[in-house]
Amino acid sequence: KNRLYSPSGFLKRSQKVLFISSLFPFQTTIIAIAFEGGVVIGSDSRVSAGASVVNRVMNKLSPLHDKIYCALSGSAADAQTMAEIVNYQLDVHSIEVGEDPLVRSAATLVKNISYKYKEELSAHLIVAGWDRRAGGQVYVTLDGLLARQPFAIGGSGSSYIYGFVDAEYRQGMTKKDCQEFVVNALALAMNRDGSSGGVAYFVTIDKDGTDEKCILGNKLPTFFDE
């Protein structure tokens, strides 16, 4: 077994720390939505430890492969470690098969780690991307669940925007519609949730590649008079 890229050795050394981290809620806002021919995935940038903000501008959108990304929530260390492991495994897999991996393959790897170490890890990853077989796809992987959804939200900020996403989502949304949907949802969550804030990151993924954007906090849309 490759000890460097297997979580088992890491978990044995720091099991107590990981158990404590699981007591904290997922203090963030993450979102992903699929459209015809691709996906848009986004997040805020604030990292909190209790009442303290330890990082104002962390990019929580981690590439798993060229056209597959994941949005991180939960313990930053746990989520980043999971993303790095899956990134490595997908690189090896793509070399073995001689082509880009499927989005479902990436989501399945995340799901397997989440389930195997659900008592030790405190992280939830939304996996989204595009592949030649199924186009744009969004998967949720909490605690070993694997479910494909038209859109997904997560983190503490998501509790403030359930009504918004239910009201605004519709089938057949264009790429531009989905980008606006993600930015508006993040702006609302970051306004209301004390654990979400900073800047809004979002990535658009389709057959042509990826397009990464960052919107500063003072440039986000507002929904009330200041």
C-alpha positions as CSV (number, residue, x, y, z in Angstrom):
1,K,0.0,0.0,0.0
2,N,1.3,3.5,-0.8
3,R,1.5,5.1,2.6
4,L,1.9,8.6,1.1
5,Y,-1.5,8.6,-0.6
6,S,-3.5,6.4,1.6
7,P,-5.4,8.1,4.5
8,S,-5.0,5.1,6.8
9,G,-1.5,6.1,8.1
10,F,-2.5,9.7,8.5
11,L,-5.7,8.8,10.4
12,K,-3.8,6.6,12.9
13,R,-1.4,9.4,13.7
14,S,-4.0,12.1,14.2
15,Q,-7.3,10.2,15.0
16,K,-7.9,12.3,18.2
17,V,-7.6,15.6,16.3
18,L,-9.9,14.4,13.5
19,F,-12.5,13.2,16.1
20,I,-12.6,16.6,17.7
21,S,-12.9,18.4,14.4
22,S,-16.0,16.4,13.6
23,L,-17.8,18.2,16.4
24,F,-17.8,21.4,14.4
25,P,-20.4,22.1,11.7
26,F,-19.4,22.6,8.1
27,Q,-18.8,26.3,8.2
28,T,-18.9,27.3,4.6
29,T,-21.2,27.6,1.5
30,I,-20.7,25.3,-1.5
31,I,-22.9,24.9,-4.6
32,A,-22.9,23.2,-8.0
33,I,-25.4,23.1,-10.8
34,A,-25.5,21.2,-14.1
35,F,-26.6,22.7,-17.5
36,E,-26.8,21.3,-21.0
37,G,-23.1,20.6,-21.8
38,G,-21.4,21.4,-18.5
39,V,-21.5,22.5,-14.9
40,V,-20.9,25.5,-12.7
41,I,-19.4,24.9,-9.2
42,G,-18.8,27.6,-6.6
43,S,-18.0,28.5,-3.0
44,D,-17.2,31.3,-0.6
45,S,-13.7,31.7,0.7
46,R,-13.9,32.0,4.5
47,V,-12.3,29.5,6.8
48,S,-13.4,29.5,10.5
49,A,-12.2,27.9,13.7
50,G,-15.0,28.4,16.2
51,A,-15.6,32.2,16.3
52,S,-12.3,33.1,14.6
53,V,-11.7,33.6,10.9
54,V,-8.3,31.9,10.1
55,N,-8.3,32.5,6.4
56,R,-10.3,35.0,4.4
57,V,-9.5,33.9,0.9
58,M,-9.1,30.1,0.7
59,N,-10.1,28.6,-2.7
60,K,-12.4,25.7,-1.8
61,L,-12.7,24.5,-5.4
62,S,-10.1,21.8,-5.9
63,P,-9.4,20.2,-9.3
64,L,-9.6,16.4,-9.2
65,H,-8.7,16.2,-13.0
66,D,-8.7,18.5,-16.0
67,K,-12.6,18.7,-16.2
68,I,-13.6,17.5,-12.8
69,Y,-13.6,19.7,-9.6
70,C,-14.8,19.2,-6.1
71,A,-16.1,21.8,-3.6
72,L,-14.8,21.4,-0.1
73,S,-16.6,21.7,3.2
74,G,-16.0,20.5,6.8
75,S,-12.5,20.3,8.2
76,A,-10.2,22.0,5.8
77,A,-7.4,19.5,6.5
78,D,-9.7,16.5,6.0
79,A,-11.3,17.8,2.8
80,Q,-7.9,18.8,1.2
81,T,-6.5,15.4,2.0
82,M,-9.4,13.6,0.4
83,A,-9.1,15.8,-2.7
84,E,-5.4,15.1,-3.0
85,I,-5.8,11.4,-2.6
86,V,-8.6,11.3,-5.3
87,N,-6.5,13.6,-7.6
88,Y,-3.6,11.1,-7.4
89,Q,-5.8,8.1,-8.0
90,L,-7.5,9.7,-11.0
91,D,-4.1,10.6,-12.5
92,V,-3.0,7.0,-12.2
93,H,-6.4,5.7,-13.6
94,S,-6.3,8.0,-16.6
95,I,-2.8,6.8,-17.5
96,E,-3.9,3.2,-17.2
97,V,-6.9,3.6,-19.4
98,G,-5.4,6.1,-21.8
99,E,-8.2,8.7,-21.5
100,D,-9.8,11.2,-19.2
101,P,-11.7,9.7,-16.2
102,L,-15.4,9.8,-15.9
103,V,-17.0,12.2,-13.4
104,R,-18.8,9.3,-11.8
105,S,-15.5,7.5,-11.3
106,A,-14.2,10.6,-9.4
107,A,-17.3,10.8,-7.3
108,T,-17.1,7.1,-6.5
109,L,-13.6,7.4,-5.2
110,V,-14.7,10.3,-2.9
111,K,-17.7,8.2,-1.8
112,N,-15.5,5.2,-0.9
113,I,-13.1,7.3,1.2
114,S,-16.1,9.1,2.9
115,Y,-17.7,5.8,3.8
116,K,-14.6,4.0,4.9
117,Y,-13.5,6.8,7.2
118,K,-16.8,8.4,8.1
119,E,-16.1,8.0,11.9
120,E,-12.7,9.8,11.5
121,L,-13.2,12.3,8.8
122,S,-15.3,15.5,9.0
123,A,-15.7,16.6,5.4
124,H,-18.3,16.7,2.6
125,L,-17.3,17.1,-1.0
126,I,-19.6,18.0,-3.9
127,V,-18.1,16.6,-7.1
128,A,-18.9,18.2,-10.5
129,G,-17.5,18.0,-14.0
130,W,-17.9,17.1,-17.6
131,D,-17.1,13.9,-19.4
132,R,-17.6,12.5,-22.9
133,R,-20.2,9.9,-21.8
134,A,-22.7,11.8,-19.7
135,G,-21.9,15.5,-20.2
136,G,-22.2,17.8,-17.1
137,Q,-22.8,16.0,-13.8
138,V,-23.1,16.9,-10.1
139,Y,-22.7,14.4,-7.3
140,V,-23.1,14.5,-3.6
141,T,-21.0,12.2,-1.4
142,L,-21.9,12.9,2.2
143,D,-20.9,9.9,4.5
144,G,-20.6,7.5,1.6
145,L,-23.8,8.5,-0.1
146,L,-23.5,8.8,-3.9
147,A,-26.3,10.6,-5.7
148,R,-26.4,12.5,-8.9
149,Q,-28.4,15.7,-8.7
150,P,-29.3,18.6,-11.0
151,F,-27.9,20.9,-8.4
152,A,-26.5,20.6,-4.9
153,I,-25.7,22.9,-2.0
154,G,-23.8,22.3,1.2
155,G,-22.2,23.9,4.3
156,S,-23.7,26.1,7.0
157,G,-24.6,28.8,4.6
158,S,-26.9,26.4,2.6
159,S,-29.5,26.6,5.3
160,Y,-30.2,30.2,4.4
161,I,-30.7,29.6,0.6
162,Y,-32.9,26.5,0.4
163,G,-35.9,28.7,-0.4
164,F,-34.0,30.7,-3.0
165,V,-32.6,27.7,-4.9
166,D,-36.0,25.9,-4.9
167,A,-37.7,29.0,-6.3
168,E,-35.1,29.9,-8.8
169,Y,-34.0,26.5,-10.2
170,R,-35.7,25.4,-13.4
171,Q,-34.9,22.8,-16.1
172,G,-33.1,23.9,-19.2
173,M,-31.1,26.7,-17.7
174,T,-28.3,28.1,-19.9
175,K,-24.7,28.4,-18.9
176,K,-25.2,32.1,-18.1
177,D,-28.4,31.3,-16.1
178,C,-26.4,28.8,-14.0
179,Q,-23.5,31.3,-13.4
180,E,-26.0,33.9,-12.2
181,F,-27.7,31.2,-10.1
182,V,-24.5,30.3,-8.3
183,V,-23.3,33.9,-7.8
184,N,-26.7,35.0,-6.4
185,A,-26.9,32.0,-4.1
186,L,-23.4,32.5,-2.7
187,A,-24.1,36.3,-2.2
188,L,-27.3,35.5,-0.2
189,A,-25.6,32.9,1.9
190,M,-22.5,35.0,2.6
191,N,-24.7,37.9,3.7
192,R,-26.6,35.8,6.3
193,D,-24.2,33.2,7.5
194,G,-21.5,34.3,9.8
195,S,-19.2,31.4,8.8
196,S,-19.4,32.2,5.1
197,G,-17.8,35.3,3.5
198,G,-14.8,36.7,1.7
199,V,-14.9,36.4,-2.0
200,A,-16.9,34.1,-4.3
201,Y,-15.1,31.6,-6.4
202,F,-16.8,29.7,-9.3
203,V,-15.7,27.5,-12.1
204,T,-17.5,26.8,-15.3
205,I,-16.6,23.4,-16.8
206,D,-17.6,22.1,-20.3
207,K,-16.2,20.2,-23.2
208,D,-13.9,23.1,-24.1
209,G,-12.2,23.2,-20.6
210,T,-12.6,25.2,-17.5
211,D,-13.1,28.9,-16.8
212,E,-12.2,30.1,-13.2
213,K,-13.7,33.3,-11.8
214,C,-13.4,35.2,-8.6
215,I,-15.8,38.0,-7.5
216,L,-14.7,40.3,-4.7
217,G,-17.1,40.6,-1.7
218,N,-17.9,44.3,-2.5
219,K,-18.7,43.3,-6.2
220,L,-21.3,40.7,-5.3
221,P,-25.0,41.4,-6.0
222,T,-27.1,42.8,-3.1
223,F,-30.7,42.0,-2.5
224,F,-31.5,44.8,0.0
225,D,-30.9,48.6,0.4
226,E,-27.6,49.3,2.1
